[in-house]
Amino acid sequence: AGRVPRAGAGKKGGAGGMGTAAAAAAAAGEGARSPSPAAVSLGLGVAVVSSLVNGSTFVLQKKGIVRAKRRGTSYLTDIVWWAGTIAMAVGQIGNFLAYTAVPTVLVTPLGALGVPFGSILASYLLKEKLNILGKLGCLLSCAGSVVLIIHSPKSESVTTQAELEEKLTNPVFVGYLCIVLLMLLLLIFWIAPAHGPTNIMVYISICSLLGSFTVPSTKGIGLAAQDIFHNNPSSQRALCLCLVLLAVLGCSIIIQFRYINKALECFDSSVFGAIYYVVFTTLVLLASAILFREWSNVGLVDFLGMACGFTTVSVGIVLIQVFKEFNFNLGEMNKSNMKTD
């Protein structure tokens, strides 16, 4: 009679052991959750469309600024400028949706697609030059983006609010944010008033450094929102975290918006958009690597593939911008060959 309870206890303990093992396995796999193929496809589609929309924003806003200057009025009264502003808002909403579906290092580099699209649009609306080398640069930018998509990580390293809070309080990430804040203060209050209108890198640096807040905040809001509507003790903390991240995101976007328009008043939209993409993407990937550690799931081959893809994109952008003032086309190339013969 005493053996039956022991047998039952052993069975219960075995089931408990199996349950514990399953929970441990689930916990171990939770940190590297892979989104479903449908979610990845949807996130990629939204990211591509958002990149194209964002690529048009600078051109439309620049067109509105030019039109307003000709009339001697503020660009706030120009409908084209407002169209660019609305397009920027739509693009940011699209990015937010994409960040909640796929890893940051997959979404951010796709902004490269907006550079050639913006350059082509600027050649028609603003009459900015786009020669044969610029068109080749557009092709390289698109090819590099495809390589980035193929080799980028497909799994999430941070999937819960608790993991997000732990990452946000990591000393390495806190130290990085302190350095970014110090650089922003120097740029905004000392360097920008004196050198901003003459040096494009001043405004680009401000907007790109703010990306260290906007993209992680966007990703964090999506993670925290998952727990807000749950009736558990963590929902209150999730709400507080979400509100803090929303405040950070709002301040960052407002400051970026201001300095983007300052830059467009002084520099070509295509030049600003191209350089801004490279610097912004580099700093965002750095911030995301420190916070989310999505690179931990990338093998050597994929890492080299992403490095090659980003290099290809950067070379394409250089070809679009550096040689834009050269009067170089296939017709002149054929004439020079005929003279040589």
Residue, then its C-alpha position, 0 to 999 in steps of 0.5 A: a500500500g505504501r508503494v502506490p503513493r511512492a509510484g504516484a509521487g515518482k510519476k508526479g515528480g517525473a511530470g514536474g521534471m519534464g515540465t521544468a525541462a520544457a520551461a527551461a527550454a522555452a526560456a532558453g529559446e525565448g531570447a532568440r525568437s525567430p519571427s514567422p516567415a509571414a511576419v518577416s515578409l510583412g515587415l520587409g514590405v513595410a520597411v521597403v515602402s517606408s524607405l521609398v516614402n522617406g526618400s521623397t520627404f526631403v525632396l518635397q520639403k526642399k521644393g516647398i522651401v524653394r517655392a516659399k523663398r521665391r514668394g518671400t513667405s514662410y515654408l509653413t504656408d507651402i502645400v508641397w512642404w506640408a506634403g513632404t512633412i506628412a510623407m515623413a510622418v507616414g514613413q515613420i509610422g511605417n518604420f515603427l510597424a516594421y521595427t515591431a515585426v523584424p530585427t532593427v538591423l534588418v529594417t534600418p539598412l533598407g533606408a538605402l532604397g530611399v536614397p536613389f529614389g530621392s535622387i531620381l525624384a530630385s532630378y525631376l522636381l529640383k533639377e538636381k543633376l543625376n549623371i550616368l555615375g549617379k544612376l550606377g550608384c542607384l543600382l549599387s544601392c539597391a543591390g547592396s540593400v538586397v545583400l543586406i536583406i539576405h544576410s541580416p539576422k532573422s531572430e530577435s534577441v530581446t523579446t520581453q519587457a523584462e529583457l528590455e529593462e535589463k538592457l536599458t540599464n546595462p552600464v555599457f548602454v548607459g555609458y553610450l547614451c551619456i556620450v551621445l548626450l554630451m556630443l548633442l549638447l556640444l553640437i546644438f549649443w556651441i557648434a551648430p550656431a557657428h558652423g551649421p550653415t556652412n558645414i553639412m556634417v553638423y546638422i547631419s551629426i545632430c540628426s544621426l545621433l538622435g537616431s540613437f534614441t528614436v530607433p531603440s525607443t520605437k523598438g522598445i515601445g513595441l515590446a512594452a505595448q505587449d504587456i500594457f493590456h495584460n492584467n498582471p503586476s508588470s502591466q503598470r511598469a510596462l505602461c510607465l516604460c512605454l510613456v517614458l519611451l514615447a516622451v524620448l521618441g517625441c523629443s527626438i523627432i521634434i529636434q530632428f525635424r527642426y535640424i532637417n529643415k535647417a539643413l534643407e535650407c542650406f544644402d541640396s536635398s540629395v546630398f543631405g539625404a545620402i550622407y544622412y543615410v550613411v551616418f544615421t544607419t551606422l550610429v543606429l546599428l551601433a546603438s542597436a548592437i549595444l542595446f539589443r545585441e541582435w548581432s549575437n545571432v549572426g554567423l561569420v558568413d552573414f556578418l561578412g555579407m552584411a559588411c559587403g552589402f553596407t559597403t556596396v550601398s555606401v559606394g553607390i551613395v558616393l557615386i550618386q553625390v560626389f560625381k553629381e557635378f560632373n557633366f558625364n554621360l554616354g553621349e560625351m563618352n562616345k564622342s571622346n572615343m571617336k576623337t581618340d580613334 
